[in-house]
């Protein structure tokens, strides 16, 4: 079975040699999304973790939708943050996109630096039943 490359014009183009997402069977693997806008690739919310987290979640949603998936199909997320001191804010915004749940499995990891010096990056895996 061949993998399918998923690209959405509603999410920023990759900034390196990778795809926005790859679908293998009924599973889609979404590359880490950062707070860039889709049209010009400009950073949204420089220094503002709330604005960046909302933009990241909108980008994740756009890539999922391009493959025919939604946040309700997500089974696993990985969150990378510049400062775990922002965990509460990121967690609240992230959770609001999943409503009352069920919530996917997840880890949140503080890292030394992220691409474009953003504050948060999120990747995910979604599965269609």
DSSP file (Angstrom, degrees, kcal/mol; ACC not computed):
  #  RESIDUE AA STRUCTURE BP1 BP2  ACC     N-H-->O    O-->H-N    N-H-->O    O-->H-N    TCO  KAPPA ALPHA  PHI   PSI    X-CA   Y-CA   Z-CA
    1    1 A X              0   0    0      0, 0.0     2,-0.2     0, 0.0     0, 0.0   0.000 360.0 360.0 360.0 127.5    0.0    0.0    0.0
    2    2 A X        -     0   0    0      1,-0.1    23,-0.4    22,-0.0     2,-0.2  -0.522 360.0-119.8 -80.4 145.0    1.4    3.4   -1.0
    3    3 A X        -     0   0    0     -2,-0.2     2,-0.5    21,-0.1    21,-0.2  -0.524  22.4-137.1 -79.1 152.7    1.6    6.3    1.4
    4    4 A X  E     -A   23   0A   0     19,-2.7    19,-3.4    -2,-0.2     2,-0.4  -0.953   8.6-136.3-115.1 128.8   -0.3    9.5    0.4
    5    5 A X  E     -A   22   0A   0     -2,-0.5     2,-0.5    17,-0.2    17,-0.2  -0.709  19.4-153.9 -83.1 130.3    1.3   12.9    1.0
    6    6 A X  E     +A   21   0A   0     15,-2.7    15,-1.2    -2,-0.4     2,-0.4  -0.918  17.7 172.2-109.5 127.9   -1.2   15.4    2.5
    7    7 A X        -     0   0    0     -2,-0.5     2,-0.4    13,-0.2     6,-0.1  -0.999  12.3-163.4-133.9 138.6   -0.8   19.1    1.9
    8    8 A X    >   -     0   0    0     -2,-0.4     3,-1.3     4,-0.1    55,-0.1  -0.981  18.4-153.9-121.9 129.9   -3.2   21.9    2.8
    9    9 A X  T 3  S+     0   0    0     -2,-0.4     4,-0.1     1,-0.2    -1,-0.1   0.620  97.8  67.8 -71.3 -10.0   -3.1   25.4    1.4
   10   10 A X  T 3  S+     0   0    0     52,-0.1     2,-0.3     2,-0.1    28,-0.3   0.417  98.8  57.1 -88.6   0.5   -4.7   26.4    4.7
   11   11 A X  S <  S-     0   0    0     -3,-1.3    26,-0.1    27,-0.2    -3,-0.1  -0.906 101.0 -87.0-126.2 156.8   -1.6   25.6    6.6
   12   12 A X        -     0   0    0     24,-0.4    26,-0.2    -2,-0.3    -4,-0.1  -0.297  46.5-105.9 -65.3 146.3    2.0   26.9    6.2
   13   13 A X        -     0   0    0     25,-0.3    -1,-0.1     1,-0.1     6,-0.1  -0.360  48.4 -87.7 -64.3 149.3    4.2   25.2    3.7
   14   14 A X        -     0   0    0      4,-0.2    -1,-0.1     1,-0.1     6,-0.1  -0.260  27.3-147.4 -57.4 146.4    7.0   23.1    5.3
   15   15 A X  S    S+     0   0    0     -3,-0.1     2,-0.3     2,-0.0    -1,-0.1   0.166  78.5  21.7-101.9  17.1   10.1   25.0    6.1
   16   16 A X  S    S-     0   0    0      2,-0.2     2,-2.1     0, 0.0    -2,-0.1  -0.884 110.4 -54.4-160.8-171.2   12.3   21.9    5.4
   17   17 A X  S    S+     0   0    0     -2,-0.3     2,-0.3     2,-0.0    -2,-0.0  -0.471  97.1  91.8 -82.7  71.9   12.4   18.6    3.5
   18   18 A X  S    S-     0   0    0     -2,-2.1     2,-0.3    13,-0.0    -2,-0.2  -0.957  71.1-111.3-152.3 166.2    9.3   17.1    5.0
   19   19 A X        -     0   0    0     -2,-0.3    12,-0.3     1,-0.1     3,-0.1  -0.685  24.7-121.5 -99.4 155.0    5.6   16.9    4.2
   20   20 A X  S    S-     0   0    0    -14,-0.3    11,-2.6     1,-0.3     2,-0.3   0.907  94.0 -16.1 -59.0 -40.3    2.8   18.5    6.2
   21   21 A X  E     -AB   6  30A   0    -15,-1.2   -15,-2.7     9,-0.2     2,-0.4  -0.986  57.2-146.0-159.7 158.6    1.4   15.0    6.7
   22   22 A X  E     -AB   5  29A   0      7,-1.7     7,-2.7    -2,-0.3     2,-0.5  -0.999  12.9-150.9-130.7 129.7    1.6   11.4    5.4
   23   23 A X  E     -AB   4  28A   0    -19,-3.4   -19,-2.7    -2,-0.4     2,-0.5  -0.889  13.5-179.4-101.6 127.5   -1.3    9.1    5.3
   24   24 A X  E >   - B   0  27A   0      3,-3.0     3,-1.7    -2,-0.5     2,-0.3  -0.956  65.3 -48.7-124.7 108.8   -0.5    5.3    5.6
   25   25 A X  T 3  S-     0   0    0     -2,-0.5   -21,-0.1   -23,-0.4   -23,-0.0  -0.493 123.7 -19.8  64.1-127.1   -3.7    3.2    5.4
   26   26 A X  T 3  S+     0   0    0     -2,-0.3   102,-2.7    -3,-0.1     2,-0.4   0.177 122.5  90.2 -98.8  18.1   -6.2    4.7    7.8
   27   27 A X  E <   -BC  24 127A   0     -3,-1.7    -3,-3.0   100,-0.2     2,-0.4  -0.933  56.4-161.8-118.5 137.5   -3.6    6.6    9.8
   28   28 A X  E     -BC  23 126A   0     98,-2.9    98,-2.5    -2,-0.4     2,-0.6  -0.971   5.0-156.6-119.2 133.3   -2.4   10.2    9.2
   29   29 A X  E     -BC  22 125A   0     -7,-2.7    -7,-1.7    -2,-0.4     2,-0.6  -0.931  11.9-157.8-109.7 110.3    0.9   11.4   10.7
   30   30 A X  E     -BC  21 124A   0     94,-2.9    94,-1.5    -2,-0.6    -9,-0.2  -0.791  15.1-129.3 -95.3 123.2    0.9   15.2   10.9
   31   31 A X  E     -     0   0A   0    -11,-2.6    91,-0.1    -2,-0.6    93,-0.1  -0.219  45.9 -72.0 -63.1 158.2    4.3   16.9   11.1
   32   32 A X  E     -     0   0A   0     91,-0.1     2,-0.4    89,-0.1    91,-0.3  -0.288  52.6-150.4 -54.8 130.0    5.0   19.4   13.8
   33   33 A X  E     - C   0 122A   0     89,-2.9    89,-1.8    -3,-0.1     2,-0.2  -0.868  12.3-169.9-106.7 138.4    3.1   22.6   13.2
   34   34 A X        -     0   0    0     -2,-0.4     2,-2.1    87,-0.2   -22,-0.2  -0.692  42.8 -81.6-119.3 176.2    4.3   26.0   14.4
   35   35 A X  S    S+     0   0    0     85,-0.4     9,-3.3    -2,-0.2     2,-0.4  -0.330  77.6 130.4 -83.6  59.1    2.6   29.4   14.5
   36   36 A X  B     -F   43   0B   0     -2,-2.1   -24,-0.4     7,-0.2     7,-0.2  -0.862  57.2-120.0-105.4 145.9    3.1   30.5   10.9
   37   37 A X     >  -     0   0    0      5,-2.4     4,-1.1    -2,-0.4   -26,-0.1  -0.521  17.9-127.4 -81.7 156.5    0.3   31.8    8.7
   38   38 A X  T  4 S+     0   0    0    -28,-0.3   -25,-0.3    -2,-0.2   -27,-0.2   0.797  98.8  52.0 -74.4 -29.9   -0.6   29.9    5.6
   39   39 A X  T  4 S+     0   0    0      1,-0.1    -1,-0.2   -29,-0.1   -28,-0.0   0.943 129.2   6.1 -79.6 -48.0   -0.4   32.8    3.1
   40   40 A X  T  4 S-     0   0    0      2,-0.1    -2,-0.2   -28,-0.0    -1,-0.1   0.476  90.1-119.9-116.4  -3.0    2.9   34.4    3.8
   41   41 A X     <  +     0   0    0     -4,-1.1     2,-0.2     1,-0.2    -3,-0.1   0.735  59.0 155.5  70.6  21.2    4.6   32.1    6.2
   42   42 A X        -     0   0    0      1,-0.1    -5,-2.4    -6,-0.1    -1,-0.2  -0.557  49.9-104.0 -83.4 147.0    4.8   34.9    8.7
   43   43 A X  B     -F   36   0B   0     -7,-0.2     2,-0.5    -2,-0.2     3,-0.3  -0.497  32.3-145.6 -68.6 132.5    5.1   34.2   12.5
   44   44 A X  S    S+     0   0    0     -9,-3.3     4,-0.1    -2,-0.2    -9,-0.1  -0.873  73.9   5.0-100.1 130.5    1.8   34.8   14.3
   45   45 A X  S >  S-     0   0    0     -2,-0.5     3,-3.0     1,-0.2     7,-0.3   0.925  76.4-150.7  70.6  48.3    2.0   36.2   17.8
   46   46 A X  T 3  S-     0   0    0     -3,-0.3    -1,-0.2     1,-0.3     3,-0.1  -0.309  84.0  -0.2 -53.9 122.2    5.7   36.7   18.3
   47   47 A X  T 3  S+     0   0    0      1,-0.1     2,-0.7    -2,-0.1    -1,-0.3   0.443 108.1 111.7  77.4   0.3    6.3   36.3   22.0
   48   48 A X    <>  -     0   0    0     -3,-3.0     4,-2.4     1,-0.2     5,-0.2  -0.877  46.1-171.9-112.5 100.3    2.6   35.5   22.7
   49   49 A X  H  > S+     0   0    0     -2,-0.7     4,-2.3     1,-0.2     5,-0.2   0.817  85.0  54.4 -64.5 -31.2    2.1   31.9   23.7
   50   50 A X  H  > S+     0   0    0      2,-0.2     4,-2.2     1,-0.2    -1,-0.2   0.964 111.4  43.0 -65.8 -51.2   -1.7   32.2   23.5
   51   51 A X  H  > S+     0   0    0      1,-0.2     4,-2.2     2,-0.2    -2,-0.2   0.902 115.8  49.9 -61.6 -41.2   -1.7   33.5   20.0
   52   52 A X  H  X S+     0   0    0     -4,-2.4     4,-2.7    -7,-0.3    -1,-0.2   0.918 109.4  50.3 -65.7 -42.9    0.9   31.0   18.9
   53   53 A X  H  X S+     0   0    0     -4,-2.3     4,-2.4     1,-0.2    -2,-0.2   0.916 110.8  49.2 -63.8 -42.5   -1.0   28.0   20.4
   54   54 A X  H  X S+     0   0    0     -4,-2.2     4,-2.2     2,-0.2    -1,-0.2   0.928 112.7  47.9 -60.7 -44.4   -4.3   29.0   18.7
   55   55 A X  H  X S+     0   0    0     -4,-2.2     4,-2.3     1,-0.2    -2,-0.2   0.903 110.3  51.9 -65.0 -40.3   -2.5   29.3   15.4
   56   56 A X  H  X S+     0   0    0     -4,-2.7     4,-2.6     1,-0.2    -1,-0.2   0.934 110.5  48.1 -60.3 -46.1   -0.7   26.0   15.8
   57   57 A X  H  X S+     0   0    0     -4,-2.4     4,-2.5     1,-0.2    -1,-0.2   0.878 110.5  51.3 -65.3 -36.7   -4.1   24.3   16.5
   58   58 A X  H  X S+     0   0    0     -4,-2.2     4,-2.2     2,-0.2    -1,-0.2   0.901 110.8  49.4 -65.0 -39.1   -5.7   25.9   13.5
   59   59 A X  H  X S+     0   0    0     -4,-2.3     4,-2.2     2,-0.2    -2,-0.2   0.920 110.3  49.9 -65.1 -43.6   -2.7   24.7   11.4
   60   60 A X  H  X S+     0   0    0     -4,-2.6     4,-2.6     1,-0.2     5,-0.2   0.937 111.2  49.7 -58.9 -47.0   -3.1   21.2   12.8
   61   61 A X  H  X S+     0   0    0     -4,-2.5     4,-2.7     1,-0.2    -1,-0.2   0.898 109.5  51.9 -59.1 -41.8   -6.9   21.3   12.0
   62   62 A X  H  X S+     0   0    0     -4,-2.2     4,-1.8     2,-0.2    -1,-0.2   0.908 111.1  46.0 -63.9 -43.1   -6.2   22.4    8.4
   63   63 A X  H  X S+     0   0    0     -4,-2.2     4,-0.9     2,-0.2    -2,-0.2   0.932 113.6  49.2 -66.9 -44.6   -3.7   19.6    7.7
   64   64 A X  H ><>S+     0   0    0     -4,-2.6     5,-2.8     1,-0.2     3,-1.1   0.937 110.3  51.3 -57.6 -46.6   -6.1   17.0    9.2
   65   65 A X  H ><5S+     0   0    0     -4,-2.7     3,-1.5     1,-0.3    -1,-0.2   0.855 101.3  61.4 -61.4 -36.0   -9.0   18.4    7.2
   66   66 A X  H 3<5S+     0   0    0     -4,-1.8    -1,-0.3     1,-0.3    -2,-0.2   0.790 108.9  43.7 -62.2 -25.9   -7.0   18.2    4.0
   67   67 A X  T <<5S-     0   0    0     -3,-1.1    -1,-0.3    -4,-0.9    -2,-0.2   0.386 124.8-102.6 -97.1   2.4   -6.7   14.4    4.6
   68   68 A X  T < 5S+     0   0    0     -3,-1.5    -3,-0.2     1,-0.3     2,-0.2   0.712  84.9 117.2  84.3  21.7  -10.4   14.1    5.5
   69   69 A X      < -     0   0    0     -5,-2.8    -1,-0.3    -6,-0.2     2,-0.3  -0.677  43.9-161.1-114.7 169.2   -9.7   13.9    9.3
   70   70 A X    >   -     0   0    0     -2,-0.2     3,-1.9    -3,-0.1     4,-0.4  -0.867  42.6 -91.1-139.5 175.8  -10.6   16.0   12.3
   71   71 A X  G >  S+     0   0    0      1,-0.3     3,-1.3    -2,-0.3    27,-0.0   0.788 121.3  67.4 -60.9 -26.3   -9.4   16.5   15.8
   72   72 A X  G 3  S+     0   0    0      1,-0.3    -1,-0.3    54,-0.0    26,-0.0   0.694  97.6  54.1 -67.6 -17.3  -11.9   13.8   16.9
   73   73 A X  G <  S+     0   0    0     -3,-1.9    54,-2.5    53,-0.1    -1,-0.3   0.528  82.4 113.8 -90.2  -8.0   -9.8   11.3   15.0
   74   74 A X  E <   +D  126   0A   0     -3,-1.3    52,-0.3    -4,-0.4     3,-0.1  -0.469  33.7 171.4 -72.7 129.9   -6.5   12.2   16.8
   75   75 A X  E     +     0   0A   0     50,-2.7    30,-2.1     1,-0.3     2,-0.3   0.574  66.1  23.1-110.1 -16.3   -5.1    9.5   19.0
   76   76 A X  E     -De 125 105A   0     49,-1.6    49,-2.5    28,-0.2     2,-0.3  -0.973  57.8-175.1-155.6 134.5   -1.7   11.0   19.9
   77   77 A X  E     -De 124 106A   0     28,-2.2    30,-1.2    -2,-0.3     2,-0.4  -0.960  10.5-156.4-127.2 149.6   -0.2   14.4   20.2
   78   78 A X  E     -De 123 107A   0     45,-2.3    45,-2.2    -2,-0.3     2,-0.5  -0.997  12.0-165.0-122.3 126.2    3.3   15.6   20.9
   79   79 A X  E     -De 122 108A   0     28,-2.6    30,-2.8    -2,-0.4     2,-0.5  -0.953   3.3-168.2-116.3 127.5    3.8   19.1   22.3
   80   80 A X  E     -De 121 109A   0     41,-3.0    41,-2.2    -2,-0.5     2,-0.3  -0.962  12.0-175.4-114.3 127.3    7.1   20.8   22.3
   81   81 A X  E     -De 120 110A   0     28,-2.7    30,-2.8    -2,-0.5    39,-0.2  -0.915  31.8-143.9-126.6 150.0    7.4   24.0   24.3
   82   82 A X  S    S+     0   0    0     37,-2.2     2,-0.4    -2,-0.3    -1,-0.1   0.806  96.4  22.0 -75.3 -32.1   10.2   26.6   24.8
   83   83 A X    >   -     0   0    0     36,-0.4     3,-2.4     1,-0.1    -1,-0.3  -0.932  60.2-155.2-144.9 113.6    9.2   27.1   28.5
   84   84 A X  G >  S+     0   0    0     -2,-0.4     3,-1.8     1,-0.3     4,-0.3   0.626  90.9  80.9 -64.2 -10.7    7.2   24.7   30.6
   85   85 A X  G 3  S+     0   0    0      1,-0.3     3,-0.3     2,-0.1    -1,-0.3   0.708  89.0  55.0 -63.0 -19.4    6.1   27.8   32.6
   86   86 A X  G <> S+     0   0    0     -3,-2.4     4,-2.6     1,-0.2     5,-0.3   0.357  76.8 107.3 -91.8   3.7    3.6   28.2   29.8
   87   87 A X  H <> S+     0   0    0     -3,-1.8     4,-3.2     1,-0.2     5,-0.2   0.888  75.5  50.9 -52.8 -47.7    2.2   24.7   30.3
   88   88 A X  H  > S+     0   0    0     -3,-0.3     4,-2.2    -4,-0.3    -1,-0.2   0.907 113.3  44.5 -59.5 -44.5   -1.1   25.9   31.9
   89   89 A X  H  > S+     0   0    0     -3,-0.2     4,-2.1    -4,-0.2     5,-0.2   0.940 116.8  44.9 -65.8 -48.3   -1.9   28.4   29.2
   90   90 A X  H  X S+     0   0    0     -4,-2.6     4,-3.0     1,-0.2     5,-0.2   0.922 113.0  52.0 -61.7 -44.5   -1.0   26.0   26.4
   91   91 A X  H  X S+     0   0    0     -4,-3.2     4,-2.7    -5,-0.3    -1,-0.2   0.901 109.2  49.2 -60.2 -43.9   -2.9   23.1   28.1
   92   92 A X  H  X S+     0   0    0     -4,-2.2     4,-1.6    -5,-0.2    -1,-0.2   0.928 115.5  42.6 -63.2 -46.1   -6.1   25.2   28.4
   93   93 A X  H  X S+     0   0    0     -4,-2.1     4,-0.9     2,-0.2    -2,-0.2   0.944 115.1  49.8 -66.9 -48.1   -6.0   26.4   24.8
   94   94 A X  H >X S+     0   0    0     -4,-3.0     3,-1.2     1,-0.2     4,-0.5   0.936 110.9  50.3 -53.5 -50.6   -5.1   22.9   23.5
   95   95 A X  H >< S+     0   0    0     -4,-2.7     3,-1.3     1,-0.3     4,-0.4   0.833 100.5  63.6 -60.2 -34.4   -7.9   21.3   25.5
   96   96 A X  H >< S+     0   0    0     -4,-1.6     3,-0.6     1,-0.3    -1,-0.3   0.777  96.9  58.0 -64.0 -25.2  -10.5   23.8   24.3
   97   97 A X  H << S+     0   0    0     -3,-1.2    -1,-0.3    -4,-0.9    -2,-0.2   0.683 106.6  48.2 -77.6 -17.6  -10.0   22.4   20.7
   98   98 A X  T X< S-     0   0    0     -3,-1.3     3,-1.8    -4,-0.5    -1,-0.2   0.404  94.4-157.3-101.7   0.8  -11.0   18.9   21.8
   99   99 A X  T <   -     0   0    0     -3,-0.6    -1,-0.3    -4,-0.4     3,-0.1  -0.316  65.9 -15.3  62.4-137.2  -14.1   20.0   23.7
  100  100 A X  T 3  S-     0   0    0      1,-0.3    -1,-0.3    -4,-0.1     3,-0.2   0.387 108.3-165.9 -83.8   3.8  -15.3   17.6   26.4
  101  101 A X    <   -     0   0    0     -3,-1.8    -1,-0.3     1,-0.3     2,-0.2  -0.419  64.1-140.9  94.5-173.6  -13.1   14.8   25.1
  102  102 A X        -     0   0    0     -2,-0.1    -1,-0.3    -3,-0.1     2,-0.3   0.446  57.1-148.5 -68.4 152.3  -12.2   12.0   24.8
  103  103 A X        -     0   0    0     -2,-0.2     3,-0.1    -3,-0.2   -31,-0.0  -0.674   9.6-115.3 -96.4 147.9   -8.7   13.4   24.7
  104  104 A X        -     0   0    0     -2,-0.3   -28,-0.2     1,-0.1   -29,-0.1  -0.317  38.5 -91.3 -73.2 162.7   -5.8   11.9   22.8
  105  105 A X  E     +e   76   0A   0    -30,-2.1   -28,-2.2    -2,-0.0     2,-0.3  -0.360  59.7 172.2 -63.4 156.4   -2.7   10.5   24.4
  106  106 A X  E     -e   77   0A   0    -30,-0.2     2,-0.3    -3,-0.1   -28,-0.2  -0.995  31.7-157.3-165.3 154.0    0.0   13.1   24.7
  107  107 A X  E     -e   78   0A   0    -30,-1.2   -28,-2.6    -2,-0.3     2,-0.4  -0.975  11.4-154.5-132.3 154.0    3.3   14.2   26.0
  108  108 A X  E     -e   79   0A   0     -2,-0.3     2,-0.4   -30,-0.2   -28,-0.2  -0.997  16.5-175.7-127.5 126.3    4.6   17.7   26.6
  109  109 A X  E     -e   80   0A   0    -30,-2.8   -28,-2.7    -2,-0.4     2,-0.4  -0.973  21.9-135.6-128.9 132.2    8.4   18.3   26.4
  110  110 A X  E     -e   81   0A   0     -2,-0.4     2,-0.3   -30,-0.2   -28,-0.2  -0.721  29.6-171.8 -83.2 135.0   10.4   21.5   27.1
  111  111 A X        -     0   0    0    -30,-2.8     3,-0.1    -2,-0.4   -27,-0.0  -0.851  33.0-120.8-125.9 161.6   13.1   22.0   24.5
  112  112 A X  S    S-     0   0    0     -2,-0.3     2,-0.3     1,-0.2    -1,-0.1   0.864  91.4  -5.5 -69.6 -36.6   16.0   24.4   24.2
  113  113 A X        -     0   0    0    -32,-0.1     2,-0.3    -3,-0.0    -1,-0.2  -0.989  58.8-154.1-160.3 148.2   14.9   25.9   20.9
  114  114 A X    >   -     0   0    0      4,-0.3     3,-2.0    -2,-0.3     4,-0.1  -0.842  44.9 -74.6-121.4 160.2   12.2   25.4   18.2
  115  115 A X  G >  S+     0   0    0     -2,-0.3     3,-1.7     1,-0.3    -1,-0.1  -0.228 119.7   8.0 -54.2 141.1   12.2   26.3   14.5
  116  116 A X  G 3  S-     0   0    0      1,-0.3    -1,-0.3   -82,-0.1   -73,-0.0   0.644 122.4 -83.7  60.4  15.9   11.8   30.1   13.9
  117  117 A X  G <  S+     0   0    0     -3,-2.0    -1,-0.3     1,-0.1    -2,-0.2   0.812  80.0 163.7  58.2  33.2   12.2   30.6   17.7
  118  118 A X    <   -     0   0    0     -3,-1.7    -4,-0.3     1,-0.1    -1,-0.1  -0.214  43.1-129.8 -72.6 171.9    8.5   29.9   18.3
  119  119 A X  S    S+     0   0    0      1,-0.2   -37,-2.2   -71,-0.1   -36,-0.4   0.650  83.3  24.1 -97.6 -20.0    7.2   29.0   21.7
  120  120 A X  E     - D   0  81A   0    -39,-0.2   -85,-0.4   -38,-0.1     2,-0.3  -0.999  53.2-176.0-150.9 144.4    5.2   25.9   20.9
  121  121 A X  E     - D   0  80A   0    -41,-2.2   -41,-3.0    -2,-0.3     2,-0.4  -0.995  10.4-168.4-139.6 137.2    5.1   23.1   18.2
  122  122 A X  E     +CD  33  79A   0    -89,-1.8   -89,-2.9    -2,-0.3     2,-0.3  -0.993   7.2 177.8-132.5 132.2    2.5   20.3   18.0
  123  123 A X  E     - D   0  78A   0    -45,-2.2   -45,-2.3    -2,-0.4     2,-0.3  -0.837  12.4-174.6-119.9 164.4    2.4   17.2   15.9
  124  124 A X  E     -CD  30  77A   0    -94,-1.5   -94,-2.9    -2,-0.3     2,-0.4  -0.984  24.1-139.0-155.4 166.1   -0.2   14.4   16.0
  125  125 A X  E     -CD  29  76A   0    -49,-2.5   -50,-2.7    -2,-0.3   -49,-1.6  -0.998  23.4-171.9-126.9 131.6   -1.3   11.0   14.7
  126  126 A X  E     -CD  28  74A   0    -98,-2.5   -98,-2.9    -2,-0.4     2,-0.4  -0.950   4.8-161.5-127.3 148.1   -5.0   10.4   13.7
  127  127 A X  E     -C   27   0A   0    -54,-2.5     2,-0.5    -2,-0.3  -100,-0.2  -0.992  11.2-144.5-132.0 133.9   -6.8    7.2   12.9
  128  128 A X              0   0    0   -102,-2.7  -102,-0.1    -2,-0.4   -59,-0.0  -0.845 360.0 360.0 -93.9 129.9  -10.0    6.6   11.0
  129  129 A X              0   0    0     -2,-0.5    -1,-0.1     0, 0.0  -103,-0.0   0.495 360.0 360.0 -71.0 360.0  -12.0    3.7   12.3
